[in-house]
Each structure stands twice: as C-alpha cells, then as structure tokens.
Amino acid sequence: MVLIIFTIFAENDFMMLVELDRIGLEILVKGCNPYYIDTSNYLVKKAGRDWNDMCGVTKWRTLENLTDNELYELYLFCRNTKSNL
C-alpha cells in the first residue's frame, strides 16, 4: 500500500493534510482534467487522456502506467492549468 501525504492551502490560508493510497490518488486525478490547450504535456499523454467534446468529459485510459509521484504531478498540472485561465 502506498501512502502519499500532501498539503492543500485554501483561500483563507488554512492547511489540510490528506492521506491517499493509490486508489485515492487515481480518484483525485479522475476528478480533474487539463485545460484543452495543455494536452501536449508528457504526463497527460502517458495517462491516455480521452476528451468527449459533446459532453465535456475527460477519461483517463492508462493511469496504471504512471507512478504514484507521476499521478500526483498530473493532478498538480491539471489544477495549475485551470488557475492560469
């Protein structure tokens, strides 16, 4: 079992520690998607992103190809592309 702990800072500067195993980390990634223009990122390609224009939904086909650290980096990448809009 893999345990990843990371820190989230919210708008009012409080800190929250989250403990995730591999399944929890995959669920976190599945809940986000990169901004369309940033789909050339190597982690997005490695994770096998499918985009449905009609529904506006991202599906990740091959998250199992990523290490735990890469999954977390992919989550951060997707989150950061949204904040740059």
C-alpha positions as CSV (number, residue, x, y, z in Angstrom):
1,M,0.0,0.0,0.0
2,V,1.3,3.4,-1.0
3,L,0.7,6.3,1.3
4,I,1.0,9.9,0.0
5,I,0.6,12.9,2.2
6,F,0.3,16.3,0.7
7,T,-0.7,19.7,1.8
8,I,-3.6,21.8,0.5
9,F,-3.7,25.6,1.1
10,A,-7.2,27.1,0.8
11,E,-8.1,30.7,0.2
12,N,-8.1,31.6,3.9
13,D,-4.6,30.0,4.4
14,F,-5.5,27.0,6.5
15,M,-3.6,23.8,5.9
16,M,-5.1,20.3,5.5
17,L,-3.2,17.1,5.3
18,V,-4.6,14.4,3.1
19,E,-3.6,10.8,3.2
20,L,-4.1,8.9,0.0
21,D,-3.4,5.4,-1.2
22,R,-3.0,4.5,-4.9
23,I,-6.8,4.2,-5.4
24,G,-7.5,7.6,-3.7
25,L,-4.8,9.3,-5.8
26,E,-6.3,7.9,-9.0
27,I,-9.8,9.1,-7.9
28,L,-8.3,12.6,-7.3
29,V,-6.8,12.6,-10.8
30,K,-10.0,11.3,-12.4
31,G,-11.8,14.3,-10.9
32,C,-9.8,16.8,-12.8
33,N,-8.7,17.5,-16.4
34,P,-6.2,19.8,-18.0
35,Y,-7.2,22.9,-19.9
36,Y,-7.6,21.8,-23.5
37,I,-4.6,23.8,-24.8
38,D,-2.2,21.9,-22.4
39,T,-2.9,18.4,-23.6
40,S,0.6,18.0,-25.0
41,N,2.1,17.5,-21.6
42,Y,4.0,14.2,-21.4
43,L,2.1,13.0,-18.3
44,V,-1.3,13.8,-20.0
45,K,-0.1,11.7,-23.0
46,K,1.2,8.9,-20.7
47,A,-2.1,8.7,-18.8
48,G,-4.0,8.3,-22.1
49,R,-6.5,11.2,-22.0
50,D,-9.7,10.9,-24.0
51,W,-11.8,14.0,-24.4
52,N,-15.5,14.0,-25.3
53,D,-16.4,17.4,-26.8
54,M,-20.1,16.7,-26.8
55,C,-20.2,16.1,-23.0
56,G,-17.1,18.0,-22.0
57,V,-15.7,14.9,-20.1
58,T,-12.2,13.7,-19.8
59,K,-11.4,10.0,-19.4
60,W,-8.0,8.7,-18.4
61,R,-7.3,5.3,-20.1
62,T,-4.0,4.3,-18.7
63,L,-3.4,5.8,-15.2
64,E,-1.8,2.5,-14.3
65,N,1.2,3.5,-16.5
66,L,2.0,6.3,-14.1
67,T,4.0,6.0,-10.9
68,D,2.4,7.4,-7.7
69,N,4.6,10.5,-8.0
70,E,3.6,11.0,-11.6
71,L,-0.1,10.7,-10.7
72,Y,0.4,13.5,-8.1
73,E,2.3,15.6,-10.7
74,L,-0.5,15.1,-13.2
75,Y,-3.0,16.3,-10.6
76,L,-0.9,19.4,-9.9
77,F,-0.5,20.0,-13.6
78,C,-4.3,19.8,-14.2
79,R,-5.0,22.1,-11.2
80,N,-2.5,24.6,-12.3
81,T,-3.7,24.8,-15.9
82,K,-7.1,25.8,-14.5
83,S,-5.7,28.5,-12.3
84,N,-3.9,30.1,-15.3
85,L,-7.1,30.8,-17.2
